Amino acid sequence: MLFTNSVGEYVHHACNDNRGEPNKNIGDAFLIVWRQPEAGAGGLRDGSSADKSKVCDGALTAFRRCVREIASSQTLQLVTDVPAIHSKFGQHQYKTKIGFGLHYGWSVEGPVGTPAKIDCSYLSPEVKISDRLEAATKIYCCNILLSGQFYDLLSDHMRVGLRLIDHITLKGGTRPLRVYACDRCNLWLKMNPKLLRVYGAGGAYEHFSRVFHEGIDDFIRGVWPRARDRLEAALDFCPEDVPTKLLLKRMEELSSDPHALLQAPEGWKGYHESEV
């Protein structure tokens, strides 16, 4: 409880400071809501594009802050400095990592419960998308994942350091979803030390991001031989990047002839089914 509440303190403060509203604490998971600031006709919140961008910018700012503060927290280091943690992860090897899923959509807000126990709840299939993205942070090994709908509403300067990593349908769904990762605060993203010395931190990431972007663009368009070449080149810069490895694995699994030259399956639409 002490550990979860300590994490919750960072999350709640960062979100409150950026106009987010902590709604539910479910075990070690938190539901945070950002509302549109104005109500339109019929009481529906439907602000301008600038209002929507402000909301999304604030949400991403809050979660980036959460990742940084939790990773560097002296309090959490003390809380986890116990024999049980050491025996499982090694002496001083454990590091607290947290995952966030960000999506923009509609929901119905209202009370759920009885006079004995009542909560404010949000009912919508859109809420589930945020939940699925949060769970997928463990699959892609990225601290923050964003849907395409959320990404499209961000201000230009907030898109710096964001990377399209997949184009999928959610498990049991049919609607394609673009998935973006925030590389600016991704604790899993480790660049090749040799190339860091050659290009510097900024230059190495710029090369990695450009080559990866070319690779996933070819993946979506169905030009898989070239996509594989570009993604393998991206691994030179970031050898342990999980999104890159997952795209290469997916092409091998879906290729119409995996033993020869990679070919997108007949009728390829630019996205694939996922376990997310």
C-alpha positions, 0 to 999 in steps of 0.5 A, a space after each residue: 500500500 505504501 508503494 502504490 500510494 507513493 506512486 499515486 501521489 506523483 500521478 495525482 499531483 502531476 495530473 492536477 497541475 495540468 487540469 486532469 481529474 483523478 477518477 479511480 484507483 483500481 489496485 495499481 492502476 489509475 483512471 485520469 480524465 481531462 474534460 473539454 473546458 466548454 459546453 456546446 449546444 445540448 450540454 455536450 462538451 465540444 470545444 474548438 480545435 485549440 481547446 482540444 489541443 490544450 487538453 491533450 497537451 496537458 495530459 501528455 505533459 502530466 504523464 511525461 512528468 510522472 515518468 521522470 519523477 517516479 524514475 528519480 524518486 528517492 522515496 520510491 528507492 527507499 520504499 523498495 530497498 527491502 530484502 524481498 525486492 533484492 532477492 527477486 531483482 538483485 541488490 539495488 537493481 529494481 527500478 520503478 517503471 509505470 505505463 500510461 495509455 492516452 486516448 481522446 474520445 467521448 464518454 457518458 459521465 454519471 453516478 454508479 452505485 447505491 446510497 450505500 456506495 456510489 462512484 462517478 464513472 465514465 461509460 464508453 468503449 473509448 475508455 477501454 481504448 485507453 485501458 488497452 493502450 496502458 496494458 500494451 505498454 508492457 508489450 511494446 516496452 514503452 512508458 507512454 502509448 498514444 492513439 492516433 486520435 490523441 496524437 492528431 490533436 496535439 500541438 506541433 511542439 508536443 509531437 516532438 519525440 513521438 513515434 508511430 510504432 504500429 497500425 493495428 486492430 484491437 483484440 476483438 475489434 475491426 477499426 484500425 488504430 495508429 499507436 504512437 510511443 513517446 520516446 522522450 520519456 521511454 526508460 526502455 529506449 537505449 541507444 547503441 553506445 558506439 553510435 552515440 559516440 559517433 553521432 551524439 545523443 541527438 544525432 543518433 536518435 534523429 537517425 534512428 527515428 528517421 530510419 524507423 519512420 521509413 521502415 514502418 511507412 513501408 510496412 503499412 504500404 506493403 513494401 515489406 522487403 524494404 521495410 525489413 531493411 530499414 527496420 534492421 538498420 534502425 536496430 543498429 541504432 537501438 538494438 533492443 527496441 521492442 517495437 522494431 522487433 515486433 514489426 519484423 516478427 509480424 512481417 515474418 508471421 504474416 508474409 505470404 512466403 516467409 521462406 523467400 522474399 518477404 511479401 505482404 499478404 494478398 489484400 493487405 490493408 496496411 494494418 494487422 490484428 493484435 493481442 492488445 
